[in-house]
Every structure is written in C-alpha cells, then in structure tokens.
Amino acid sequence: MPYDEELVQRVRLLLPPRLKVEEKNMMGARTFMVQGKMCVCVVHDDLMARIDPGEYEAALKKKGCREMDYTGRPMKGFVFVGPEGTKSKRDLETWVNMALEYNAIAKVSKKKRNPKGK
C-alpha cells in the first residue's frame, strides 16, 4: 500500500466542500490540490503539508513534524508530519488548517513547458 487509506479519508473529511479540491496520485502519494495548488499529501503514513514559510521553524517543533527532504536539501514551507502528530482529529485538523491558510495566499506553480515545445 503506497499510502494510508484511512489517513486519506480523514484528510478528505476535513477539506471544506466549498473549495475546489482535486485528488491526484503523484509519486506514490495521494495529493490534495486546493484551488489548483498543492495543499496536503499522504505519503505512506505521513502527512505532507505545504505551510507558510514564515511558520516553518515553529512548525518543526511540533509533535511528529520534520523537514521534507527528498534531495538532501529541505524545502522551506513543506513539512512531513508522522502518525504521532496526526493521531487525534484535533492534531490533524491543525495541520490541514495550516495548509489551507497558506493555500489561500500561495501562488499557483507555473506548468513546465516541454523544451521541444510539445
């Protein structure tokens, strides 16, 4: 199982229906795009949240939170939260709400163009 289906369902229930939410499978994770922007993902049994970079350092001190580091360089504004930080509904709501708050002001990533113009 590439991602925790129960955690996916719990996240799904926290996302307000009024928002334009699209779910995608990306790189073995279940990604929730809100208003066309990556908001949260479930990767294995972790939650990945895109949060305000200004809150990044404080977020790393919270239960279960760690840097998102795929390439040897952490991405400021993106964090992983392990099961100990998403176990309760309240804890999960905190992370989803942080991601939704930043999503409201985050810029949409530009789509990469194929260098051959295709």
Backbone atoms as SQL, in Angstrom:
CREATE TABLE atoms (id INTEGER PRIMARY KEY, chain TEXT, resi INTEGER, resn TEXT, atom TEXT, x REAL, y REAL, z REAL);
INSERT INTO atoms VALUES
  (1, 'A', 1, 'MET', 'N', 0.841, -1.180, 0.000),
  (2, 'A', 1, 'MET', 'CA', 0.000, 0.000, 0.000),
  (3, 'A', 1, 'MET', 'C', 0.892, 1.252, 0.000),
  (4, 'A', 2, 'PRO', 'N', 0.791, 2.081, -1.037),
  (5, 'A', 2, 'PRO', 'CA', 1.670, 3.236, -1.131),
  (6, 'A', 2, 'PRO', 'C', 1.327, 4.346, -0.135),
  (7, 'A', 3, 'TYR', 'N', 0.075, 4.448, 0.288),
  (8, 'A', 3, 'TYR', 'CA', -0.293, 5.466, 1.264),
  (9, 'A', 3, 'TYR', 'C', -1.424, 4.936, 2.142),
  (10, 'A', 4, 'ASP', 'N', -1.538, 5.529, 3.319),
  (11, 'A', 4, 'ASP', 'CA', -2.503, 5.116, 4.325),
  (12, 'A', 4, 'ASP', 'C', -3.906, 5.585, 3.928),
  (13, 'A', 5, 'GLU', 'N', -4.742, 4.651, 3.512),
  (14, 'A', 5, 'GLU', 'CA', -6.102, 4.969, 3.044),
  (15, 'A', 5, 'GLU', 'C', -6.950, 5.605, 4.148),
  (16, 'A', 6, 'GLU', 'N', -6.746, 5.179, 5.389),
  (17, 'A', 6, 'GLU', 'CA', -7.511, 5.755, 6.496),
  (18, 'A', 6, 'GLU', 'C', -7.152, 7.229, 6.689),
  (19, 'A', 7, 'LEU', 'N', -5.861, 7.550, 6.608),
  (20, 'A', 7, 'LEU', 'CA', -5.431, 8.940, 6.734),
  (21, 'A', 7, 'LEU', 'C', -5.966, 9.767, 5.567),
  (22, 'A', 8, 'VAL', 'N', -5.963, 9.201, 4.369),
  (23, 'A', 8, 'VAL', 'CA', -6.529, 9.891, 3.206),
  (24, 'A', 8, 'VAL', 'C', -7.991, 10.246, 3.474),
  (25, 'A', 9, 'GLN', 'N', -8.762, 9.296, 3.991),
  (26, 'A', 9, 'GLN', 'CA', -10.174, 9.544, 4.267),
  (27, 'A', 9, 'GLN', 'C', -10.354, 10.604, 5.346),
  (28, 'A', 10, 'ARG', 'N', -9.530, 10.576, 6.368),
  (29, 'A', 10, 'ARG', 'CA', -9.613, 11.581, 7.433),
  (30, 'A', 10, 'ARG', 'C', -9.311, 12.978, 6.897),
  (31, 'A', 11, 'VAL', 'N', -8.314, 13.080, 6.011),
  (32, 'A', 11, 'VAL', 'CA', -7.997, 14.370, 5.392),
  (33, 'A', 11, 'VAL', 'C', -9.167, 14.822, 4.521),
  (34, 'A', 12, 'ARG', 'N', -9.675, 13.914, 3.720),
  (35, 'A', 12, 'ARG', 'CA', -10.796, 14.210, 2.812),
  (36, 'A', 12, 'ARG', 'C', -11.963, 14.838, 3.580),
  (37, 'A', 13, 'LEU', 'N', -12.260, 14.304, 4.758),
  (38, 'A', 13, 'LEU', 'CA', -13.380, 14.793, 5.562),
  (39, 'A', 13, 'LEU', 'C', -13.134, 16.178, 6.155),
  (40, 'A', 14, 'LEU', 'N', -11.878, 16.583, 6.243),
  (41, 'A', 14, 'LEU', 'CA', -11.551, 17.895, 6.811),
  (42, 'A', 14, 'LEU', 'C', -11.514, 19.017, 5.778),
  (43, 'A', 15, 'LEU', 'N', -11.483, 18.655, 4.505),
  (44, 'A', 15, 'LEU', 'CA', -11.414, 19.684, 3.466),
  (45, 'A', 15, 'LEU', 'C', -12.820, 20.198, 3.157),
  (46, 'A', 16, 'PRO', 'N', -13.036, 21.499, 3.305),
  (47, 'A', 16, 'PRO', 'CA', -14.378, 22.052, 3.096),
  (48, 'A', 16, 'PRO', 'C', -14.900, 21.803, 1.679),
  (49, 'A', 17, 'PRO', 'N', -16.150, 21.361, 1.570),
  (50, 'A', 17, 'PRO', 'CA', -16.726, 21.077, 0.245),
  (51, 'A', 17, 'PRO', 'C', -16.809, 22.309, -0.658),
  (52, 'A', 18, 'ARG', 'N', -16.826, 23.504, -0.055),
  (53, 'A', 18, 'ARG', 'CA', -16.935, 24.729, -0.859),
  (54, 'A', 18, 'ARG', 'C', -15.670, 25.009, -1.678),
  (55, 'A', 19, 'LEU', 'N', -14.569, 24.390, -1.283),
  (56, 'A', 19, 'LEU', 'CA', -13.310, 24.606, -2.005),
  (57, 'A', 19, 'LEU', 'C', -13.212, 23.670, -3.200),
  (58, 'A', 20, 'LYS', 'N', -12.516, 24.119, -4.200),
  (59, 'A', 20, 'LYS', 'CA', -12.267, 23.279, -5.366),
  (60, 'A', 20, 'LYS', 'C', -11.100, 22.346, -5.013),
  (61, 'A', 21, 'VAL', 'N', -11.436, 21.101, -4.667),
  (62, 'A', 21, 'VAL', 'CA', -10.429, 20.121, -4.254),
  (63, 'A', 21, 'VAL', 'C', -10.324, 19.044, -5.317),
  (64, 'A', 22, 'GLU', 'N', -9.105, 18.776, -5.719),
  (65, 'A', 22, 'GLU', 'CA', -8.847, 17.710, -6.691),
  (66, 'A', 22, 'GLU', 'C', -7.846, 16.751, -6.057),
  (67, 'A', 23, 'GLU', 'N', -8.136, 15.469, -6.144),
  (68, 'A', 23, 'GLU', 'CA', -7.220, 14.457, -5.616),
  (69, 'A', 23, 'GLU', 'C', -6.445, 13.838, -6.771),
  (70, 'A', 24, 'LYS', 'N', -5.152, 13.656, -6.551),
  (71, 'A', 24, 'LYS', 'CA', -4.293, 13.055, -7.569),
  (72, 'A', 24, 'LYS', 'C', -3.339, 12.068, -6.913),
  (73, 'A', 25, 'ASN', 'N', -3.001, 11.026, -7.633),
  (74, 'A', 25, 'ASN', 'CA', -1.922, 10.149, -7.215),
  (75, 'A', 25, 'ASN', 'C', -0.652, 10.692, -7.858),
  (76, 'A', 26, 'MET', 'N', 0.307, 11.035, -7.015),
  (77, 'A', 26, 'MET', 'CA', 1.571, 11.584, -7.506),
  (78, 'A', 26, 'MET', 'C', 2.725, 10.934, -6.766),
  (79, 'A', 27, 'MET', 'N', 3.611, 10.310, -7.468),
  (80, 'A', 27, 'MET', 'CA', 4.829, 9.719, -6.904),
  (81, 'A', 27, 'MET', 'C', 4.552, 8.837, -5.694),
  (82, 'A', 28, 'GLY', 'N', 3.524, 8.022, -5.772),
  (83, 'A', 28, 'GLY', 'CA', 3.206, 7.105, -4.692),
  (84, 'A', 28, 'GLY', 'C', 2.464, 7.737, -3.534),
  (85, 'A', 29, 'ALA', 'N', 2.034, 8.971, -3.696),
  (86, 'A', 29, 'ALA', 'CA', 1.310, 9.677, -2.639),
  (87, 'A', 29, 'ALA', 'C', -0.072, 10.069, -3.147),
  (88, 'A', 30, 'ARG', 'N', -0.978, 10.302, -2.215),
  (89, 'A', 30, 'ARG', 'CA', -2.298, 10.837, -2.560),
  (90, 'A', 30, 'ARG', 'C', -2.228, 12.329, -2.258),
  (91, 'A', 31, 'THR', 'N', -2.354, 13.134, -3.302),
  (92, 'A', 31, 'THR', 'CA', -2.194, 14.577, -3.195),
  (93, 'A', 31, 'THR', 'C', -3.539, 15.267, -3.290),
  (94, 'A', 32, 'PHE', 'N', -3.733, 16.254, -2.422),
  (95, 'A', 32, 'PHE', 'CA', -4.944, 17.067, -2.434),
  (96, 'A', 32, 'PHE', 'C', -4.573, 18.447, -2.944),
  (97, 'A', 33, 'MET', 'N', -5.064, 18.763, -4.119),
  (98, 'A', 33, 'MET', 'CA', -4.867, 20.071, -4.731),
  (99, 'A', 33, 'MET', 'C', -6.086, 20.919, -4.365),
  (100, 'A', 34, 'VAL', 'N', -5.857, 22.105, -3.852),
  (101, 'A', 34, 'VAL', 'CA', -6.945, 23.011, -3.497),
  (102, 'A', 34, 'VAL', 'C', -6.751, 24.288, -4.303),
  (103, 'A', 35, 'GLN', 'N', -7.792, 24.664, -5.046),
  (104, 'A', 35, 'GLN', 'CA', -7.746, 25.836, -5.913),
  (105, 'A', 35, 'GLN', 'C', -6.571, 25.747, -6.889),
  (106, 'A', 36, 'GLY', 'N', -6.265, 24.517, -7.341),
  (107, 'A', 36, 'GLY', 'CA', -5.192, 24.299, -8.310),
  (108, 'A', 36, 'GLY', 'C', -3.789, 24.298, -7.726),
  (109, 'A', 37, 'LYS', 'N', -3.673, 24.311, -6.386),
  (110, 'A', 37, 'LYS', 'CA', -2.362, 24.352, -5.735),
  (111, 'A', 37, 'LYS', 'C', -2.212, 23.170, -4.788),
  (112, 'A', 38, 'MET', 'N', -1.005, 22.605, -4.734),
  (113, 'A', 38, 'MET', 'CA', -0.755, 21.501, -3.807),
  (114, 'A', 38, 'MET', 'C', -0.964, 22.005, -2.384),
  (115, 'A', 39, 'CYS', 'N', -1.757, 21.275, -1.617),
  (116, 'A', 39, 'CYS', 'CA', -2.070, 21.688, -0.249),
  (117, 'A', 39, 'CYS', 'C', -1.523, 20.673, 0.750),
  (118, 'A', 40, 'VAL', 'N', -2.013, 19.440, 0.690),
  (119, 'A', 40, 'VAL', 'CA', -1.533, 18.367, 1.559),
  (120, 'A', 40, 'VAL', 'C', -1.439, 17.079, 0.751),
  (121, 'A', 41, 'CYS', 'N', -0.608, 16.173, 1.234),
  (122, 'A', 41, 'CYS', 'CA', -0.457, 14.851, 0.614),
  (123, 'A', 41, 'CYS', 'C', -0.372, 13.816, 1.728),
  (124, 'A', 42, 'VAL', 'N', -0.726, 12.607, 1.385),
  (125, 'A', 42, 'VAL', 'CA', -0.491, 11.483, 2.285),
  (126, 'A', 42, 'VAL', 'C', 0.555, 10.617, 1.600),
  (127, 'A', 43, 'VAL', 'N', 1.699, 10.476, 2.270),
  (128, 'A', 43, 'VAL', 'CA', 2.831, 9.700, 1.764),
  (129, 'A', 43, 'VAL', 'C', 3.082, 8.585, 2.773),
  (130, 'A', 44, 'HIS', 'N', 2.818, 7.359, 2.370),
  (131, 'A', 44, 'HIS', 'CA', 2.868, 6.217, 3.293),
  (132, 'A', 44, 'HIS', 'C', 1.932, 6.509, 4.466),
  (133, 'A', 45, 'ASP', 'N', 2.469, 6.668, 5.684),
  (134, 'A', 45, 'ASP', 'CA', 1.604, 7.005, 6.813),
  (135, 'A', 45, 'ASP', 'C', 1.888, 8.411, 7.349),
  (136, 'A', 46, 'ASP', 'N', 2.545, 9.226, 6.530),
  (137, 'A', 46, 'ASP', 'CA', 2.846, 10.610, 6.883),
  (138, 'A', 46, 'ASP', 'C', 1.931, 11.567, 6.145),
  (139, 'A', 47, 'LEU', 'N', 1.711, 12.712, 6.761),
  (140, 'A', 47, 'LEU', 'CA', 1.033, 13.818, 6.097),
  (141, 'A', 47, 'LEU', 'C', 2.119, 14.778, 5.643),
  (142, 'A', 48, 'MET', 'N', 2.064, 15.216, 4.399),
  (143, 'A', 48, 'MET', 'CA', 2.937, 16.278, 3.929),
  (144, 'A', 48, 'MET', 'C', 2.061, 17.514, 3.822),
  (145, 'A', 49, 'ALA', 'N', 2.480, 18.608, 4.447),
  (146, 'A', 49, 'ALA', 'CA', 1.697, 19.839, 4.423),
  (147, 'A', 49, 'ALA', 'C', 2.538, 20.974, 3.851),
  (148, 'A', 50, 'ARG', 'N', 1.907, 21.763, 2.991),
  (149, 'A', 50, 'ARG', 'CA', 2.540, 22.976, 2.461),
  (150, 'A', 50, 'ARG', 'C', 2.048, 24.120, 3.337),
  (151, 'A', 51, 'ILE', 'N', 2.966, 24.682, 4.115),
  (152, 'A', 51, 'ILE', 'CA', 2.594, 25.698, 5.091),
  (153, 'A', 51, 'ILE', 'C', 3.321, 27.007, 4.792),
  (154, 'A', 52, 'ASP', 'N', 2.908, 28.049, 5.482),
  (155, 'A', 52, 'ASP', 'CA', 3.543, 29.355, 5.330),
  (156, 'A', 52, 'ASP', 'C', 5.018, 29.229, 5.712),
  (157, 'A', 53, 'PRO', 'N', 5.939, 29.605, 4.812),
  (158, 'A', 53, 'PRO', 'CA', 7.362, 29.516, 5.154),
  (159, 'A', 53, 'PRO', 'C', 7.721, 30.304, 6.414),
  (160, 'A', 54, 'GLY', 'N', 6.951, 31.328, 6.740),
  (161, 'A', 54, 'GLY', 'CA', 7.189, 32.097, 7.960),
  (162, 'A', 54, 'GLY', 'C', 6.869, 31.316, 9.225),
  (163, 'A', 55, 'GLU', 'N', 6.088, 30.259, 9.110),
  (164, 'A', 55, 'GLU', 'CA', 5.727, 29.418, 10.257),
  (165, 'A', 55, 'GLU', 'C', 6.541, 28.120, 10.298),
  (166, 'A', 56, 'TYR', 'N', 7.425, 27.967, 9.339),
  (167, 'A', 56, 'TYR', 'CA', 8.173, 26.723, 9.162),
  (168, 'A', 56, 'TYR', 'C', 8.972, 26.319, 10.407),
  (169, 'A', 57, 'GLU', 'N', 9.785, 27.221, 10.944),
  (170, 'A', 57, 'GLU', 'CA', 10.643, 26.885, 12.091),
  (171, 'A', 57, 'GLU', 'C', 9.814, 26.500, 13.314),
  (172, 'A', 58, 'ALA', 'N', 8.739, 27.230, 13.575),
  (173, 'A', 58, 'ALA', 'CA', 7.867, 26.910, 14.717),
  (174, 'A', 58, 'ALA', 'C', 7.175, 25.568, 14.497),
  (175, 'A', 59, 'ALA', 'N', 6.779, 25.290, 13.265),
  (176, 'A', 59, 'ALA', 'CA', 6.102, 24.025, 12.956),
  (177, 'A', 59, 'ALA', 'C', 7.015, 22.833, 13.227),
  (178, 'A', 60, 'LEU', 'N', 8.297, 22.971, 12.943),
  (179, 'A', 60, 'LEU', 'CA', 9.241, 21.862, 13.146),
  (180, 'A', 60, 'LEU', 'C', 9.360, 21.455, 14.614),
  (181, 'A', 61, 'LYS', 'N', 8.925, 22.307, 15.513),
  (182, 'A', 61, 'LYS', 'CA', 8.989, 21.998, 16.948),
  (183, 'A', 61, 'LYS', 'C', 7.749, 21.262, 17.432),
  (184, 'A', 62, 'LYS', 'N', 6.750, 21.118, 16.566),
  (185, 'A', 62, 'LYS', 'CA', 5.505, 20.444, 16.951),
  (186, 'A', 62, 'LYS', 'C', 5.659, 18.930, 16.866),
  (187, 'A', 63, 'LYS', 'N', 4.819, 18.255, 17.629),
  (188, 'A', 63, 'LYS', 'CA', 4.830, 16.793, 17.716),
  (189, 'A', 63, 'LYS', 'C', 4.748, 16.144, 16.330),
  (190, 'A', 64, 'GLY', 'N', 5.713, 15.273, 16.023),
  (191, 'A', 64, 'GLY', 'CA', 5.683, 14.482, 14.797),
  (192, 'A', 64, 'GLY', 'C', 6.164, 15.181, 13.544),
  (193, 'A', 65, 'CYS', 'N', 6.496, 16.470, 13.641),
  (194, 'A', 65, 'CYS', 'CA', 6.867, 17.237, 12.446),
  (195, 'A', 65, 'CYS', 'C', 8.366, 17.143, 12.164),
  (196, 'A', 66, 'ARG', 'N', 8.693, 17.068, 10.882),
  (197, 'A', 66, 'ARG', 'CA', 10.092, 17.069, 10.459),
  (198, 'A', 66, 'ARG', 'C', 10.190, 17.717, 9.071),
  (199, 'A', 67, 'GLU', 'N', 11.405, 18.042, 8.693),
  (200, 'A', 67, 'GLU', 'CA', 11.639, 18.655, 7.386),
  (201, 'A', 67, 'GLU', 'C', 11.231, 17.710, 6.263),
  (202, 'A', 68, 'MET', 'N', 10.766, 18.281, 5.188),
  (203, 'A', 68, 'MET', 'CA', 10.557, 17.486, 3.976),
  (204, 'A', 68, 'MET', 'C', 11.862, 17.557, 3.195),
  (205, 'A', 69, 'ASP', 'N', 12.504, 16.435, 3.070),
  (206, 'A', 69, 'ASP', 'CA', 13.826, 16.396, 2.455),
  (207, 'A', 69, 'ASP', 'C', 13.909, 15.211, 1.504),
  (208, 'A', 70, 'TYR', 'N', 13.708, 15.470, 0.227),
  (209, 'A', 70, 'TYR', 'CA', 13.807, 14.409, -0.781),
  (210, 'A', 70, 'TYR', 'C', 15.182, 14.384, -1.431),
  (211, 'A', 71, 'THR', 'N', 15.802, 15.543, -1.525),
  (212, 'A', 71, 'THR', 'CA', 17.004, 15.666, -2.349),
  (213, 'A', 71, 'THR', 'C', 18.253, 15.993, -1.558),
  (214, 'A', 72, 'GLY', 'N', 18.165, 15.986, -0.223),
  (215, 'A', 72, 'GLY', 'CA', 19.306, 16.385, 0.581),
  (216, 'A', 72, 'GLY', 'C', 19.229, 17.856, 0.953),
  (217, 'A', 73, 'ARG', 'N', 18.232, 18.544, 0.423),
  (218, 'A', 73, 'ARG', 'CA', 18.002, 19.957, 0.744),
  (219, 'A', 73, 'ARG', 'C', 16.550, 20.130, 1.167),
  (220, 'A', 74, 'PRO', 'N', 16.313, 20.426, 2.440),
  (221, 'A', 74, 'PRO', 'CA', 14.930, 20.604, 2.891),
  (222, 'A', 74, 'PRO', 'C', 14.253, 21.751, 2.137),
  (223, 'A', 75, 'MET', 'N', 12.957, 21.593, 1.906),
  (224, 'A', 75, 'MET', 'CA', 12.184, 22.628, 1.227),
  (225, 'A', 75, 'MET', 'C', 11.430, 23.423, 2.281),
  (226, 'A', 76, 'LYS', 'N', 11.822, 24.659, 2.498),
  (227, 'A', 76, 'LYS', 'CA', 11.169, 25.503, 3.498),
  (228, 'A', 76, 'LYS', 'C', 9.723, 25.733, 3.087),
  (229, 'A', 77, 'GLY', 'N', 8.820, 25.472, 4.017),
  (230, 'A', 77, 'GLY', 'CA', 7.398, 25.620, 3.726),
  (231, 'A', 77, 'GLY', 'C', 6.706, 24.286, 3.483),
  (232, 'A', 78, 'PHE', 'N', 7.465, 23.220, 3.398),
  (233, 'A', 78, 'PHE', 'CA', 6.902, 21.882, 3.230),
  (234, 'A', 78, 'PHE', 'C', 7.397, 21.032, 4.395),
  (235, 'A', 79, 'VAL', 'N', 6.472, 20.362, 5.083),
  (236, 'A', 79, 'VAL', 'CA', 6.851, 19.526, 6.222),
  (237, 'A', 79, 'VAL', 'C', 6.168, 18.166, 6.130),
  (238, 'A', 80, 'PHE', 'N', 6.805, 17.181, 6.735),
  (239, 'A', 80, 'PHE', 'CA', 6.199, 15.877, 6.951),
  (240, 'A', 80, 'PHE', 'C', 5.741, 15.823, 8.403),
  (241, 'A', 81, 'VAL', 'N', 4.584, 15.220, 8.618),
  (242, 'A', 81, 'VAL', 'CA', 4.083, 15.016, 9.970),
  (243, 'A', 81, 'VAL', 'C', 3.797, 13.527, 10.105),
  (244, 'A', 82, 'GLY', 'N', 4.508, 12.885, 11.021),
  (245, 'A', 82, 'GLY', 'CA', 4.339, 11.454, 11.246),
  (246, 'A', 82, 'GLY', 'C', 3.058, 11.154, 11.996),
  (247, 'A', 83, 'PRO', 'N', 2.732, 9.863, 12.117),
  (248, 'A', 83, 'PRO', 'CA', 1.485, 9.435, 12.761),
  (249, 'A', 83, 'PRO', 'C', 1.275, 10.002, 14.169),
  (250, 'A', 84, 'GLU', 'N', 2.362, 10.190, 14.919),
  (251, 'A', 84, 'GLU', 'CA', 2.202, 10.739, 16.269),
  (252, 'A', 84, 'GLU', 'C', 1.684, 12.178, 16.248),
  (253, 'A', 85, 'GLY', 'N', 1.836, 12.868, 15.135),
  (254, 'A', 85, 'GLY', 'CA', 1.358, 14.245, 15.005),
  (255, 'A', 85, 'GLY', 'C', 0.015, 14.374, 14.309),
  (256, 'A', 86, 'THR', 'N', -0.559, 13.240, 13.879),
  (257, 'A', 86, 'THR', 'CA', -1.860, 13.277, 13.196),
  (258, 'A', 86, 'THR', 'C', -2.854, 12.297, 13.809),
  (259, 'A', 87, 'LYS', 'N', -2.469, 11.702, 14.928),
  (260, 'A', 87, 'LYS', 'CA', -3.289, 10.651, 15.533),
  (261, 'A', 87, 'LYS', 'C', -4.679, 11.145, 15.928),
  (262, 'A', 88, 'SER', 'N', -4.740, 12.291, 16.590),
  (263, 'A', 88, 'SER', 'CA', -6.042, 12.803, 17.021),
  (264, 'A', 88, 'SER', 'C', -6.650, 13.672, 15.916),
  (265, 'A', 89, 'LYS', 'N', -7.960, 13.791, 15.957),
  (266, 'A', 89, 'LYS', 'CA', -8.649, 14.634, 14.978),
  (267, 'A', 89, 'LYS', 'C', -8.169, 16.074, 15.105),
  (268, 'A', 90, 'ARG', 'N', -8.001, 16.514, 16.328),
  (269, 'A', 90, 'ARG', 'CA', -7.563, 17.893, 16.579),
  (270, 'A', 90, 'ARG', 'C', -6.181, 18.167, 15.988),
  (271, 'A', 91, 'ASP', 'N', -5.254, 17.232, 16.181),
  (272, 'A', 91, 'ASP', 'CA', -3.902, 17.406, 15.626),
  (273, 'A', 91, 'ASP', 'C', -3.943, 17.457, 14.099),
  (274, 'A', 92, 'LEU', 'N', -4.679, 16.538, 13.487),
  (275, 'A', 92, 'LEU', 'CA', -4.775, 16.518, 12.028),
  (276, 'A', 92, 'LEU', 'C', -5.433, 17.801, 11.521),
  (277, 'A', 93, 'GLU', 'N', -6.481, 18.241, 12.195),
  (278, 'A', 93, 'GLU', 'CA', -7.154, 19.499, 11.810),
  (279, 'A', 93, 'GLU', 'C', -6.187, 20.671, 11.834),
  (280, 'A', 94, 'THR', 'N', -5.321, 20.706, 12.840),
  (281, 'A', 94, 'THR', 'CA', -4.346, 21.789, 12.955),
  (282, 'A', 94, 'THR', 'C', -3.477, 21.863, 11.706),
  (283, 'A', 95, 'TRP', 'N', -2.951, 20.715, 11.270),
  (284, 'A', 95, 'TRP', 'CA', -2.073, 20.697, 10.098),
  (285, 'A', 95, 'TRP', 'C', -2.834, 21.011, 8.810),
  (286, 'A', 96, 'VAL', 'N', -4.006, 20.439, 8.652),
  (287, 'A', 96, 'VAL', 'CA', -4.794, 20.705, 7.444),
  (288, 'A', 96, 'VAL', 'C', -5.171, 22.186, 7.403),
  (289, 'A', 97, 'ASN', 'N', -5.551, 22.759, 8.532),
  (290, 'A', 97, 'ASN', 'CA', -5.909, 24.176, 8.563),
  (291, 'A', 97, 'ASN', 'C', -4.715, 25.076, 8.263),
  (292, 'A', 98, 'MET', 'N', -3.537, 24.713, 8.774),
  (293, 'A', 98, 'MET', 'CA', -2.326, 25.489, 8.446),
  (294, 'A', 98, 'MET', 'C', -2.078, 25.474, 6.940),
  (295, 'A', 99, 'ALA', 'N', -2.241, 24.313, 6.342),
  (296, 'A', 99, 'ALA', 'CA', -2.023, 24.189, 4.898),
  (297, 'A', 99, 'ALA', 'C', -3.091, 24.966, 4.117),
  (298, 'A', 100, 'LEU', 'N', -4.335, 24.911, 4.574),
  (299, 'A', 100, 'LEU', 'CA', -5.404, 25.654, 3.887),
  (300, 'A', 100, 'LEU', 'C', -5.201, 27.162, 4.012),
  (301, 'A', 101, 'GLU', 'N', -4.740, 27.629, 5.171),
  (302, 'A', 101, 'GLU', 'CA', -4.483, 29.061, 5.347),
  (303, 'A', 101, 'GLU', 'C', -3.404, 29.534, 4.382),
  (304, 'A', 102, 'TYR', 'N', -2.345, 28.754, 4.240),
  (305, 'A', 102, 'TYR', 'CA', -1.290, 29.154, 3.313),
  (306, 'A', 102, 'TYR', 'C', -1.763, 29.016, 1.871),
  (307, 'A', 103, 'ASN', 'N', -2.559, 28.002, 1.603),
  (308, 'A', 103, 'ASN', 'CA', -3.061, 27.787, 0.249),
  (309, 'A', 103, 'ASN', 'C', -3.801, 29.022, -0.269),
  (310, 'A', 104, 'ALA', 'N', -4.498, 29.702, 0.610),
  (311, 'A', 104, 'ALA', 'CA', -5.274, 30.878, 0.208),
  (312, 'A', 104, 'ALA', 'C', -4.399, 32.000, -0.333),
  (313, 'A', 105, 'ILE', 'N', -3.119, 32.054, 0.085),
  (314, 'A', 105, 'ILE', 'CA', -2.229, 33.118, -0.387),
  (315, 'A', 105, 'ILE', 'C', -1.096, 32.614, -1.282),
  (316, 'A', 106, 'ALA', 'N', -0.943, 31.301, -1.362),
  (317, 'A', 106, 'ALA', 'CA', 0.141, 30.726, -2.171),
  (318, 'A', 106, 'ALA', 'C', -0.118, 30.964, -3.655),
  (319, 'A', 107, 'LYS', 'N', 0.966, 31.062, -4.388),
  (320, 'A', 107, 'LYS', 'CA', 0.858, 31.243, -5.834),
  (321, 'A', 107, 'LYS', 'C', 0.738, 29.887, -6.509),
  (322, 'A', 108, 'VAL', 'N', 0.037, 29.868, -7.620),
  (323, 'A', 108, 'VAL', 'CA', -0.081, 28.648, -8.421),
  (324, 'A', 108, 'VAL', 'C', 1.256, 28.429, -9.122),
  (325, 'A', 109, 'SER', 'N', 1.762, 27.205, -9.061),
  (326, 'A', 109, 'SER', 'CA', 3.002, 26.887, -9.764),
  (327, 'A', 109, 'SER', 'C', 2.750, 26.919, -11.259),
  (328, 'A', 110, 'LYS', 'N', 3.709, 27.488, -11.966),
  (329, 'A', 110, 'LYS', 'CA', 3.587, 27.507, -13.422),
  (330, 'A', 110, 'LYS', 'C', 3.846, 26.119, -13.962),
  (331, 'A', 111, 'LYS', 'N', 3.072, 25.728, -14.956),
  (332, 'A', 111, 'LYS', 'CA', 3.296, 24.432, -15.586),
  (333, 'A', 111, 'LYS', 'C', 4.573, 24.507, -16.408),
  (334, 'A', 112, 'LYS', 'N', 5.373, 23.453, -16.303),
  (335, 'A', 112, 'LYS', 'CA', 6.613, 23.415, -17.063),
  (336, 'A', 112, 'LYS', 'C', 6.327, 23.086, -18.507),
  (337, 'A', 113, 'ARG', 'N', 6.964, 23.797, -19.363),
  (338, 'A', 113, 'ARG', 'CA', 6.796, 23.545, -20.799),
  (339, 'A', 113, 'ARG', 'C', 7.834, 22.538, -21.256),
  (340, 'A', 114, 'ASN', 'N', 7.436, 21.732, -22.161),
  (341, 'A', 114, 'ASN', 'CA', 8.349, 20.792, -22.784),
  (342, 'A', 114, 'ASN', 'C', 9.347, 21.612, -23.587),
  (343, 'A', 115, 'PRO', 'N', 10.662, 21.393, -23.392),
  (344, 'A', 115, 'PRO', 'CA', 11.661, 22.195, -24.101),
  (345, 'A', 115, 'PRO', 'C', 11.562, 22.096, -25.621),
  (346, 'A', 116, 'LYS', 'N', 10.929, 21.064, -26.122),
  (347, 'A', 116, 'LYS', 'CA', 10.772, 20.894, -27.570),
  (348, 'A', 116, 'LYS', 'C', 9.484, 21.538, -28.048),
  (349, 'A', 117, 'GLY', 'N', 8.749, 22.197, -27.118),
  (350, 'A', 117, 'GLY', 'CA', 7.536, 22.884, -27.500),
  (351, 'A', 117, 'GLY', 'C', 6.338, 21.993, -27.679),
  (352, 'A', 118, 'LYS', 'N', 6.410, 20.771, -27.165),
  (353, 'A', 118, 'LYS', 'CA', 5.298, 19.836, -27.328),
  (354, 'A', 118, 'LYS', 'C', 4.395, 19.846, -26.151);
